[in-house]
Amino acid sequence: MPTPRPQTDVLFISEQPLWPMDQGYRVHGCQMARALNDSGVAVKMTSLRATTNCDLPWLNDMLVDWPSADAADHQSFLDGWSGPGVKLRHKLASHQAIDSKELAGLIPLIRQLNPKAVIALGQHGPIMLRGLRSAFPDVTTLWYAADEPVSFQLSCLRREGVFALKNRAYLAGLYGGLQTFFARGLDGAIGVSPTDTRLLKYIAGVRQTATIPNGVDTDYFHPSDARPQSCSLVFWGRLDFEPNADAVRWFAKRVWPRLRDRQPQARLKIVGKNACDKVRQLGDIPGIEFVGEVDDIRAHAHAAAATILPMRCGGGIKNKLLEAAAMGLPILASPKAVKGLTWAKNTSPVRLCHGPDDWVHQIERVWYDGVLANSLRRDARAWVLNQHNWPNAASELTHFIESLSGTALTDHKSTEMDSLKLSTANTNTHRRAA
């Protein structure tokens, strides 16, 4: 008799809930899973901390519960941590408050679903994947890392200076240890930029790596015919995420006073959740409105004449930049914010700004040069449609998995209906400011 087809081709796993999609790993993990599933790959998703209150039918259809583990499952999981460095693995896991018995629930789940590949999301992904090595040697294991965490810490150190050396060195060492003792030996890792991918190769020591840039839901994030407010800017993102908080505080301190001196009518909206007091207090500055958390960023984005991304630290590809491009907004960004992105020489989807005076100059050009603003809007939308769509990203991931496993991921064939579903889906994918 022929071997029965597996119930699942790919299983995405996460320690933290997958909803709301207000963090990078949730956005790129869920959207990648959706695009794979729509292309004919059978996908399931699970999280140790239950994903609840999600109003997206397509995500709920993919979700499965994380089961409990018995003593045998727990031992099988710990066997995956064995080998040179086992004591350090247990010490690092304990330091991160990891409960190996909870993670061992993956053992019966994978036995049940029989996936061809398991893809872990988040910084603790390698800890989960390592535990599967002994029980499921034929299952392809990939860490969807996106941003490489050691370089992230070092990028923050360059901004803060010597006084932060001790703390940043500790964190870089911690994440370096997690990669060295858990990620080394995994089948593959995925970065969203060439720099992140190279570091995943040499720091984490995974067998193979691939660069797969983020996509964006270009149906949900679409241009608007609404007339933006003159001399206005918008910034959005999670405001407890260090690169976001640092960026908007730097802009308010170093750029905004110069801009307001020249343009007293200038307005800036800051939108996002979980802001600290220092970010909230930016709303006390004349011309700046602190909006806070919203269910839908689009109305605030469409009302602005341009969006700013004055990042000084961090890594990976900024989802907010792709969202702004999909909405056809003029984008002004620091070189750090566009690292890892490419576009043709004859296009200008993003206006780069170097230093406070240049920020003022470039913003004023976008505000008062209608030809330039329209060119930025047009080029941004065309660029993101061409280079940052999830179906293409899913296709790249499928080929990567197949190259690692040596077998076809699925024998499903994409149909015209699958393509139609991808192009016409307009669900409430992003209900939070990400």
Buried (B, 14 or more C-beta within 10 A) or exposed (E): EEEEEEEBBBBBBBBBBBBBBBBBBBBBBBBBBBBBBBBBBBBBBBBBEEBEEBEBEBBEEBBBEBBEBBEEBBBBBBEBBEBEBEEEBBEBBEEEEBEBBBBBBBBBBBEEBBBBBBBBBBBBBBBBBBBBBBBBEEBBBBBBBBBBBBBBBBBBBEBBEEEBEEEBEEBBEBBBBBBBBBBBBBBBBBBBBBBBBBBBBEBBBBEBBBBBBBBBBBBBBBBBEEEBBEBBBBBBBBBBBBBBBBBBBBBBEBBBBBBBEEBEEBBBBBBBBBBEEEBEBBBEBEBBBBBBBBEEBBEBBBBBBBBBBBBBBBBBBBBBBBBBBBBBBBBBBBEBBBBBBEBEEEBBBBBBBEEBEBBBBBBBBBBEEEEBBEBBBBBBBBBBEEBBBBBBBBBBBBEBBBEBBEEEBBEBEBEEEBEEBBEEBEBEBBBBBB
